[in-house]
């Protein structure tokens, strides 16, 4: 009798643990879709030309985890490590491209800029 009670209690705790892990797992398909849109944004910001290696690594990681998600054999908790790794690569790529885009050269015009028309770097007269 005591053995059956212990067995019942163990099954109850295991069932509760699995249910809580499943409730905390995010939808993997939505996460891969978000990563794909972030890669597209990074490509728009010039990743193909300026960061081809980082872009390739992010795409390969996304393809790998997308394949695992589409197979349907893996539980979302088991996919978490691969999803997190792919998200890290994609986020690093996008962050780098956004930072590079914000450092775009700013063009100045007018007399207050050295070397501009009439500025100190301009030679006047003949």
DSSP file (Angstrom, degrees, kcal/mol; ACC not computed):
  #  RESIDUE AA STRUCTURE BP1 BP2  ACC     N-H-->O    O-->H-N    N-H-->O    O-->H-N    TCO  KAPPA ALPHA  PHI   PSI    X-CA   Y-CA   Z-CA
    1    1 A X     >        0   0    0      0, 0.0     4,-1.7     0, 0.0     5,-0.1   0.000 360.0 360.0 360.0 -42.9    0.0    0.0    0.0
    2    2 A X  H  >  +     0   0    0      1,-0.2     4,-2.2     2,-0.2     5,-0.2   0.883 360.0  54.8 -67.0 -37.1    2.8    2.4    0.9
    3    3 A X  H  > S+     0   0    0      1,-0.2     4,-2.4     2,-0.2    -1,-0.2   0.886 107.1  49.9 -63.4 -39.7    4.6    1.7   -2.4
    4    4 A X  H  > S+     0   0    0      2,-0.2     4,-2.6     1,-0.2    -1,-0.2   0.868 109.4  52.2 -68.1 -34.9    1.6    2.5   -4.4
    5    5 A X  H  X S+     0   0    0     -4,-1.7     4,-2.4     2,-0.2    -2,-0.2   0.916 111.1  46.8 -65.6 -42.7    1.2    5.8   -2.5
    6    6 A X  H  X S+     0   0    0     -4,-2.2     4,-2.4     2,-0.2    -2,-0.2   0.912 113.4  48.9 -64.2 -42.7    4.8    6.7   -3.2
    7    7 A X  H  X S+     0   0    0     -4,-2.4     4,-2.4     2,-0.2    -2,-0.2   0.916 111.5  49.1 -64.1 -43.4    4.4    5.8   -6.9
    8    8 A X  H  X S+     0   0    0     -4,-2.6     4,-2.3     1,-0.2    -2,-0.2   0.914 111.7  49.2 -61.8 -43.6    1.2    7.8   -7.2
    9    9 A X  H  X S+     0   0    0     -4,-2.4     4,-2.3     2,-0.2    -2,-0.2   0.897 110.5  50.4 -63.8 -41.0    2.9   10.8   -5.5
   10   10 A X  H  X S+     0   0    0     -4,-2.4     4,-2.4     2,-0.2    -2,-0.2   0.922 111.6  47.6 -64.0 -43.9    5.9   10.6   -7.9
   11   11 A X  H  X S+     0   0    0     -4,-2.4     4,-2.5     1,-0.2    -1,-0.2   0.891 110.8  52.9 -63.7 -39.1    3.7   10.4  -11.0
   12   12 A X  H  X S+     0   0    0     -4,-2.3     4,-2.0     2,-0.2    -2,-0.2   0.922 111.5  44.7 -62.8 -45.1    1.7   13.4   -9.7
   13   13 A X  H  X S+     0   0    0     -4,-2.3     4,-2.2     2,-0.2    -2,-0.2   0.891 113.6  50.1 -67.6 -39.6    4.8   15.5   -9.2
   14   14 A X  H  X S+     0   0    0     -4,-2.4     4,-2.4     2,-0.2     5,-0.2   0.910 111.0  49.6 -64.9 -41.4    6.3   14.5  -12.6
   15   15 A X  H  X S+     0   0    0     -4,-2.5     4,-2.1     1,-0.2    -2,-0.2   0.899 111.3  48.7 -63.7 -40.6    3.0   15.3  -14.3
   16   16 A X  H  X S+     0   0    0     -4,-2.0     4,-2.0    -5,-0.2    -1,-0.2   0.882 111.1  50.9 -67.3 -37.6    2.8   18.7  -12.6
   17   17 A X  H  X S+     0   0    0     -4,-2.2     4,-2.1     2,-0.2    -2,-0.2   0.917 111.1  47.2 -65.7 -43.5    6.5   19.5  -13.6
   18   18 A X  H  X S+     0   0    0     -4,-2.4     4,-2.2     1,-0.2    -2,-0.2   0.890 111.3  51.8 -65.4 -39.1    5.9   18.6  -17.3
   19   19 A X  H  X S+     0   0    0     -4,-2.1     4,-1.9     1,-0.2    -1,-0.2   0.891 110.1  48.5 -65.8 -38.3    2.7   20.7  -17.4
   20   20 A X  H  X S+     0   0    0     -4,-2.0     4,-1.4     2,-0.2    -1,-0.2   0.880 111.3  49.9 -70.7 -35.8    4.5   23.7  -15.9
   21   21 A X  H  X S+     0   0    0     -4,-2.1     4,-1.0     1,-0.2    -2,-0.2   0.899 111.0  49.8 -66.9 -38.8    7.4   23.3  -18.4
   22   22 A X  H  < S+     0   0    0     -4,-2.2     3,-0.3     1,-0.2    -2,-0.2   0.865 108.8  52.4 -69.0 -35.0    4.9   23.1  -21.3
   23   23 A X  H  < S+     0   0    0     -4,-1.9    -1,-0.2     1,-0.2    -2,-0.2   0.810 110.5  48.0 -69.3 -29.4    3.1   26.2  -20.1
   24   24 A X  H  < S+     0   0    0     -4,-1.4     2,-0.3    -5,-0.1    -1,-0.2   0.644  88.3 102.4 -85.5 -15.6    6.3   28.2  -20.0
   25   25 A X     <  -     0   0    0     -4,-1.0     2,-0.1    -3,-0.3    52,-0.1  -0.512  68.9-134.6 -74.0 132.0    7.5   27.2  -23.4
   26   26 A X        -     0   0    0     -2,-0.3     2,-0.7    50,-0.1     3,-0.1  -0.397  34.3 -88.1 -79.2 162.4    7.0   29.8  -26.1
   27   27 A X     >  -     0   0    0      1,-0.2     4,-1.6    -2,-0.1     3,-0.4  -0.619  37.0-156.2 -73.4 112.7    5.6   28.9  -29.5
   28   28 A X  H  > S+     0   0    0     -2,-0.7     4,-2.3     1,-0.2     5,-0.2   0.843  88.6  57.5 -62.4 -35.2    8.7   27.9  -31.5
   29   29 A X  H  > S+     0   0    0      1,-0.2     4,-1.9     2,-0.2    -1,-0.2   0.893 106.7  48.6 -65.0 -38.3    7.1   28.6  -34.9
   30   30 A X  H  > S+     0   0    0     -3,-0.4     4,-2.0     2,-0.2    -1,-0.2   0.880 110.4  52.0 -67.1 -37.3    6.4   32.2  -33.9
   31   31 A X  H  X S+     0   0    0     -4,-1.6     4,-2.1     2,-0.2    -2,-0.2   0.892 109.1  48.8 -67.4 -39.0   10.0   32.7  -32.7
   32   32 A X  H  X S+     0   0    0     -4,-2.3     4,-2.2     2,-0.2    -1,-0.2   0.881 110.2  52.4 -68.4 -35.8   11.4   31.4  -36.0
   33   33 A X  H  X S+     0   0    0     -4,-1.9     4,-1.9     2,-0.2    -2,-0.2   0.895 109.0  49.6 -63.4 -40.0    9.1   33.7  -37.9
   34   34 A X  H  X S+     0   0    0     -4,-2.0     4,-1.9     2,-0.2    -2,-0.2   0.895 109.9  51.0 -65.7 -40.2   10.3   36.6  -35.8
   35   35 A X  H  X S+     0   0    0     -4,-2.1     4,-2.2     1,-0.2    -2,-0.2   0.897 107.9  52.9 -64.2 -39.3   14.0   35.7  -36.4
   36   36 A X  H  X S+     0   0    0     -4,-2.2     4,-2.0     1,-0.2    -1,-0.2   0.895 109.2  48.8 -63.5 -39.6   13.3   35.5  -40.2
   37   37 A X  H  X S+     0   0    0     -4,-1.9     4,-1.9     2,-0.2    -1,-0.2   0.858 110.2  51.3 -69.7 -33.4   11.9   39.0  -40.1
   38   38 A X  H  X S+     0   0    0     -4,-1.9     4,-2.2     2,-0.2    -2,-0.2   0.871 108.6  51.2 -69.9 -35.8   14.8   40.3  -38.2
   39   39 A X  H  X S+     0   0    0     -4,-2.2     4,-2.3     2,-0.2    -2,-0.2   0.906 109.0  51.5 -65.4 -40.4   17.2   38.8  -40.7
   40   40 A X  H  X S+     0   0    0     -4,-2.0     4,-2.0     1,-0.2    -2,-0.2   0.897 109.5  50.2 -62.0 -40.1   15.3   40.5  -43.5
   41   41 A X  H  X S+     0   0    0     -4,-1.9     4,-1.5     2,-0.2    -1,-0.2   0.898 109.6  50.6 -64.6 -40.4   15.6   43.8  -41.6
   42   42 A X  H  <>S+     0   0    0     -4,-2.2     5,-1.9     1,-0.2    -2,-0.2   0.880 108.9  51.6 -65.2 -37.9   19.4   43.2  -41.2
   43   43 A X  H ><5S+     0   0    0     -4,-2.3     3,-1.5     1,-0.2     5,-0.4   0.888 107.1  53.4 -64.6 -38.3   19.7   42.5  -45.0
   44   44 A X  H 3<5S+     0   0    0     -4,-2.0    -1,-0.2     1,-0.3    -2,-0.2   0.835 105.2  55.4 -63.5 -32.0   17.8   45.8  -45.6
   45   45 A X  T 3<5S-     0   0    0     -4,-1.5    -1,-0.3    -5,-0.1    -2,-0.2   0.295 131.9 -89.9 -86.8  10.7   20.4   47.5  -43.5
   46   46 A X  T <>5S+     0   0    0     -3,-1.5     4,-2.6    -5,-0.1     5,-0.4   0.707  77.8 141.9  97.8  22.1   23.3   46.2  -45.6
   47   47 A X  H  >< +     0   0    0     -5,-1.9     4,-1.7     1,-0.2     8,-0.3   0.827  69.3  61.0 -66.9 -31.0   24.2   42.9  -44.0
   48   48 A X  H  4 S+     0   0    0     -5,-0.4    -1,-0.2     1,-0.2     4,-0.2   0.890 117.0  29.7 -62.9 -37.9   24.9   41.2  -47.3
   49   49 A X  H  4 S+     0   0    0     -3,-0.4     3,-0.3    -6,-0.2    -2,-0.2   0.875 131.6  31.5 -89.0 -40.8   27.6   43.6  -48.2
   50   50 A X  H  < S+     0   0    0     -4,-2.6    -3,-0.2     1,-0.2    -2,-0.2   0.739 131.7  21.9 -96.1 -25.0   29.0   44.6  -44.8
   51   51 A X     X  +     0   0    0     -4,-1.7     4,-2.1    -5,-0.4    -1,-0.2  -0.387  65.5 150.1-140.5  60.0   28.5   41.5  -42.6
   52   52 A X  H  > S+     0   0    0     -3,-0.3     4,-2.3     1,-0.2     5,-0.1   0.850  75.2  51.7 -66.8 -33.1   28.2   38.4  -44.9
   53   53 A X  H  > S+     0   0    0      2,-0.2     4,-2.4     1,-0.2    -1,-0.2   0.939 112.1  44.9 -68.9 -46.1   29.8   36.0  -42.3
   54   54 A X  H  > S+     0   0    0      1,-0.2     4,-2.2     2,-0.2    -2,-0.2   0.879 113.9  51.4 -64.5 -37.2   27.4   37.0  -39.5
   55   55 A X  H  X S+     0   0    0     -4,-2.1     4,-2.4    -8,-0.3    -2,-0.2   0.916 110.0  48.7 -65.0 -43.2   24.5   36.9  -41.9
   56   56 A X  H  X S+     0   0    0     -4,-2.3     4,-2.5     2,-0.2    -2,-0.2   0.911 111.0  50.1 -64.0 -42.4   25.4   33.4  -43.0
   57   57 A X  H  X S+     0   0    0     -4,-2.4     4,-2.3     1,-0.2    -1,-0.2   0.916 112.1  47.8 -62.3 -42.6   25.8   32.2  -39.5
   58   58 A X  H  X S+     0   0    0     -4,-2.2     4,-2.3     2,-0.2    -2,-0.2   0.906 112.8  48.3 -65.2 -41.9   22.4   33.6  -38.5
   59   59 A X  H  X S+     0   0    0     -4,-2.4     4,-2.7     2,-0.2    -2,-0.2   0.900 111.8  49.2 -66.0 -40.3   20.7   32.1  -41.6
   60   60 A X  H  X S+     0   0    0     -4,-2.5     4,-2.4     2,-0.2    -2,-0.2   0.921 111.8  48.6 -65.4 -43.2   22.2   28.7  -41.0
   61   61 A X  H  X S+     0   0    0     -4,-2.3     4,-2.3    -5,-0.2     5,-0.2   0.907 113.1  48.2 -62.5 -41.2   21.2   28.7  -37.3
   62   62 A X  H  X S+     0   0    0     -4,-2.3     4,-2.6     2,-0.2     5,-0.2   0.918 111.1  49.9 -66.2 -43.0   17.6   29.8  -38.3
   63   63 A X  H  X S+     0   0    0     -4,-2.7     4,-2.1     2,-0.2    -2,-0.2   0.905 111.2  50.5 -60.8 -41.3   17.5   27.0  -41.0
   64   64 A X  H  X S+     0   0    0     -4,-2.4     4,-1.8     1,-0.2    -2,-0.2   0.950 115.2  40.1 -61.9 -50.8   18.6   24.4  -38.5
   65   65 A X  H  X S+     0   0    0     -4,-2.3     4,-2.3     1,-0.2    -1,-0.2   0.845 112.9  55.7 -72.7 -31.9   16.1   25.3  -35.8
   66   66 A X  H  X S+     0   0    0     -4,-2.6     4,-2.7    -5,-0.2    -1,-0.2   0.903 107.0  50.9 -64.1 -40.1   13.3   25.8  -38.4
   67   67 A X  H  X S+     0   0    0     -4,-2.1     4,-1.8    -5,-0.2    -2,-0.2   0.916 110.2  48.9 -62.5 -43.3   13.9   22.3  -39.7
   68   68 A X  H  X S+     0   0    0     -4,-1.8     4,-1.1     1,-0.2     6,-0.5   0.898 112.5  48.4 -63.6 -39.8   13.7   20.9  -36.1
   69   69 A X  H  < S+     0   0    0     -4,-2.3     3,-0.4     1,-0.2    -2,-0.2   0.924 111.5  49.3 -66.4 -43.6   10.4   22.8  -35.5
   70   70 A X  H  < S+     0   0    0     -4,-2.7    -1,-0.2     1,-0.2    -2,-0.2   0.803 101.0  64.2 -68.3 -29.1    8.9   21.7  -38.7
   71   71 A X  H  < S-     0   0    0     -4,-1.8    -1,-0.2    -5,-0.2    -2,-0.2   0.891  89.6-152.0 -61.4 -38.1    9.7   18.0  -38.1
   72   72 A X     <  +     0   0    0     -4,-1.1    -3,-0.1    -3,-0.4    -1,-0.1   0.484  64.4 108.2  81.1   2.5    7.4   18.1  -35.0
   73   73 A X        +     0   0    0     -5,-0.4     2,-0.3     2,-0.1    -4,-0.1   0.746  61.8  78.5 -80.4 -23.5    9.4   15.4  -33.2
   74   74 A X  S    S-     0   0    0     -6,-0.5     2,-0.2    -5,-0.1    -2,-0.1  -0.679  77.6-126.7 -98.8 138.8   10.9   17.7  -30.6
   75   75 A X    >>  -     0   0    0     -2,-0.3     4,-1.4     1,-0.1     3,-0.8  -0.517  29.4-115.6 -72.4 145.5    9.1   19.1  -27.5
   76   76 A X  H 3> S+     0   0    0      1,-0.3     4,-0.7     2,-0.2   -50,-0.1   0.821 116.3  56.6 -55.1 -32.4    9.4   23.0  -27.3
   77   77 A X  H >4 S+     0   0    0      1,-0.2     3,-0.6     2,-0.2     4,-0.4   0.877 105.6  50.6 -67.0 -36.0   11.4   22.7  -24.1
   78   78 A X  H <4 S+     0   0    0     -3,-0.8     3,-0.4     1,-0.2     4,-0.4   0.794 108.7  52.6 -71.2 -27.4   14.0   20.5  -26.0
   79   79 A X  H 3X S+     0   0    0     -4,-1.4     4,-2.8     1,-0.2     5,-0.2   0.610  84.2  91.6 -80.6 -12.8   14.2   23.1  -28.8
   80   80 A X  H <X S+     0   0    0     -4,-0.7     4,-2.9    -3,-0.6     5,-0.2   0.858  82.0  52.0 -55.8 -42.3   14.9   26.0  -26.3
   81   81 A X  H  > S+     0   0    0     -3,-0.4     4,-2.1    -4,-0.4    -1,-0.2   0.933 114.1  42.4 -62.6 -46.5   18.7   25.7  -26.5
   82   82 A X  H  > S+     0   0    0     -4,-0.4     4,-2.3    -3,-0.2    -2,-0.2   0.891 114.9  51.0 -67.9 -39.2   18.8   25.9  -30.3
   83   83 A X  H  X S+     0   0    0     -4,-2.8     4,-2.6     1,-0.2    -2,-0.2   0.926 110.8  48.4 -63.1 -44.4   16.2   28.6  -30.4
   84   84 A X  H  X S+     0   0    0     -4,-2.9     4,-2.0    -5,-0.2    -2,-0.2   0.896 111.5  50.1 -64.5 -39.9   18.1   30.7  -27.9
   85   85 A X  H  X S+     0   0    0     -4,-2.1     4,-1.9    -5,-0.2    -1,-0.2   0.919 112.6  46.2 -64.3 -43.5   21.3   30.3  -29.8
   86   86 A X  H  X S+     0   0    0     -4,-2.3     4,-2.5     1,-0.2     5,-0.2   0.909 111.8  51.5 -65.6 -41.7   19.8   31.3  -33.1
   87   87 A X  H  X S+     0   0    0     -4,-2.6     4,-2.7     1,-0.2    -1,-0.2   0.878 107.6  53.6 -62.4 -36.7   18.1   34.3  -31.5
   88   88 A X  H  X S+     0   0    0     -4,-2.0     4,-2.2     2,-0.2    -1,-0.2   0.923 110.8  45.5 -63.8 -44.5   21.4   35.4  -30.0
   89   89 A X  H  X S+     0   0    0     -4,-1.9     4,-2.1     2,-0.2    -2,-0.2   0.917 115.1  47.0 -65.0 -43.5   23.1   35.3  -33.5
   90   90 A X  H  X S+     0   0    0     -4,-2.5     4,-2.5     1,-0.2     5,-0.2   0.913 112.7  49.2 -65.6 -42.6   20.2   37.1  -35.2
   91   91 A X  H  X S+     0   0    0     -4,-2.7     4,-2.6    -5,-0.2    -1,-0.2   0.893 110.3  50.6 -65.8 -39.3   20.0   39.7  -32.5
   92   92 A X  H  X S+     0   0    0     -4,-2.2     4,-2.2    -5,-0.2    -1,-0.2   0.911 111.6  48.8 -63.8 -41.9   23.8   40.4  -32.6
   93   93 A X  H  X S+     0   0    0     -4,-2.1     4,-2.2     2,-0.2    -2,-0.2   0.939 114.2  44.7 -62.1 -48.1   23.6   40.8  -36.4
   94   94 A X  H  X S+     0   0    0     -4,-2.5     4,-2.5     1,-0.2     5,-0.2   0.894 112.3  51.5 -67.0 -39.8   20.7   43.2  -36.2
   95   95 A X  H  X S+     0   0    0     -4,-2.6     4,-2.2    -5,-0.2    -1,-0.2   0.915 111.2  48.3 -62.2 -42.8   22.2   45.2  -33.4
   96   96 A X  H  X S+     0   0    0     -4,-2.2     4,-2.2    -5,-0.2    -2,-0.2   0.903 112.8  47.7 -64.5 -41.5   25.5   45.6  -35.3
   97   97 A X  H  X S+     0   0    0     -4,-2.2     4,-2.3     2,-0.2    -2,-0.2   0.884 111.5  49.9 -69.5 -38.0   23.6   46.6  -38.5
   98   98 A X  H  X S+     0   0    0     -4,-2.5     4,-1.7     2,-0.2    -1,-0.2   0.902 111.6  49.1 -65.8 -39.8   21.5   49.2  -36.6
   99   99 A X  H  X S+     0   0    0     -4,-2.2     4,-0.9    -5,-0.2    -2,-0.2   0.909 112.3  47.9 -65.4 -41.0   24.6   50.6  -35.0
  100  100 A X  H  < S+     0   0    0     -4,-2.2     3,-0.4     1,-0.2    -2,-0.2   0.880 110.6  51.8 -66.8 -37.3   26.3   50.9  -38.3
  101  101 A X  H >< S+     0   0    0     -4,-2.3     3,-1.1     1,-0.2    -1,-0.2   0.831 106.4  53.8 -68.9 -31.1   23.3   52.5  -39.9
  102  102 A X  H 3< S+     0   0    0     -4,-1.7    -1,-0.2     1,-0.3    -2,-0.2   0.713 102.3  59.2 -76.2 -18.5   23.1   55.1  -37.2
  103  103 A X  T 3< S+     0   0    0     -4,-0.9    -1,-0.3    -3,-0.4    -2,-0.2   0.142  76.0 142.3 -93.1  20.5   26.8   56.0  -37.8
  104  104 A X    <   -     0   0    0     -3,-1.1    -3,-0.1     1,-0.1     2,-0.0  -0.294  64.2 -92.5 -60.4 144.6   26.0   57.0  -41.4
  105  105 A X        -     0   0    0      1,-0.1     2,-0.5     2,-0.0    -1,-0.1  -0.336  37.1-139.2 -63.0 137.2   28.0   60.0  -42.6
  106  106 A X        -     0   0    0     -3,-0.1     2,-0.4    -2,-0.0    -1,-0.1  -0.859  12.3-140.1-100.1 128.9   26.2   63.3  -42.1
  107  107 A X        -     0   0    0     -2,-0.5     2,-0.4     2,-0.0    -2,-0.0  -0.737  16.5-164.2 -91.9 132.4   26.5   65.7  -44.9
  108  108 A X        -     0   0    0     -2,-0.4     2,-0.4     2,-0.1     5,-0.0  -0.904   5.3-173.2-115.5 143.9   26.9   69.4  -44.0
  109  109 A X        +     0   0    0     -2,-0.4     2,-0.2     7,-0.1     3,-0.2  -0.959  38.8  54.1-130.9 152.1   26.5   72.3  -46.3
  110  110 A X  S >  S-     0   0    0     -2,-0.4     3,-0.6     1,-0.1     9,-0.2  -0.612  90.7 -63.7 120.3-178.4   27.2   76.0  -45.8
  111  111 A X  T 3  S+     0   0    0      1,-0.2     9,-0.2    -2,-0.2    -1,-0.1   0.607 115.9  70.7 -85.0 -13.0   29.9   78.3  -44.7
  112  112 A X  T 3  S+     0   0    0     -3,-0.2     2,-0.5     7,-0.1    -1,-0.2   0.537  82.4  85.1 -82.3  -4.6   30.2   77.1  -41.2
  113  113 A X  S X  S-     0   0    0     -3,-0.6     3,-2.4     4,-0.1     6,-0.1  -0.845  87.5-115.7-100.2 127.1   31.8   73.8  -42.3
  114  114 A X  T 3  S+     0   0    0     -2,-0.5     3,-0.1     1,-0.3    -2,-0.1  -0.382 103.9  17.7 -59.3 133.0   35.6   73.7  -42.9
  115  115 A X  T 3  S+     0   0    0      1,-0.3    -1,-0.3    -4,-0.1     3,-0.1   0.342 100.9 120.0  87.0  -6.8   36.2   73.1  -46.5
  116  116 A X  S X  S-     0   0    0     -3,-2.4     3,-2.4     1,-0.2    -1,-0.3  -0.189  83.0 -55.6 -78.7 179.0   32.7   74.0  -47.5
  117  117 A X  T 3  S+     0   0    0      1,-0.3    -1,-0.2    -7,-0.1    -4,-0.1  -0.390 130.0   0.8 -59.1 119.2   31.9   76.8  -49.9
  118  118 A X  T 3  S+     0   0    0     -2,-0.3    -1,-0.3     1,-0.2    -7,-0.1   0.489 104.7 132.4  81.4   2.9   33.5   79.9  -48.5
  119  119 A X  S X  S-     0   0    0     -3,-2.4     3,-1.8    -9,-0.2    -1,-0.2  -0.176  77.1 -89.3 -80.5 177.8   34.9   78.1  -45.6
  120  120 A X  T 3  S+     0   0    0      1,-0.3    -6,-0.1    -9,-0.2    -1,-0.1   0.743 125.5  55.2 -63.1 -23.4   38.5   78.2  -44.3
  121  121 A X  T 3  S+     0   0    0     -5,-0.1     2,-0.5     2,-0.1    -1,-0.3   0.512  87.8  97.7 -86.8  -3.0   39.6   75.4  -46.6
  122  122 A X  S <  S-     0   0    0     -3,-1.8     2,-0.5    -6,-0.2    -6,-0.1  -0.719  70.9-136.2 -91.3 131.8   38.3   77.1  -49.7
  123  123 A X        -     0   0    0     -2,-0.5     2,-0.4     3,-0.0    -5,-0.1  -0.733  24.2-167.2 -86.4 125.8   40.8   79.0  -51.8
  124  124 A X        +     0   0    0     -2,-0.5     2,-0.0    -6,-0.1    -2,-0.0  -0.892  45.8  14.9-116.8 145.5   39.4   82.4  -52.9
  125  125 A X              0   0    0     -2,-0.4    -2,-0.0     1,-0.2     0, 0.0  -0.184 360.0 360.0  84.7 178.1   40.8   84.7  -55.5
  126  126 A X              0   0    0     -2,-0.0    -1,-0.2     0, 0.0    -3,-0.0   0.448 360.0 360.0-122.6 360.0   43.3   83.9  -58.0
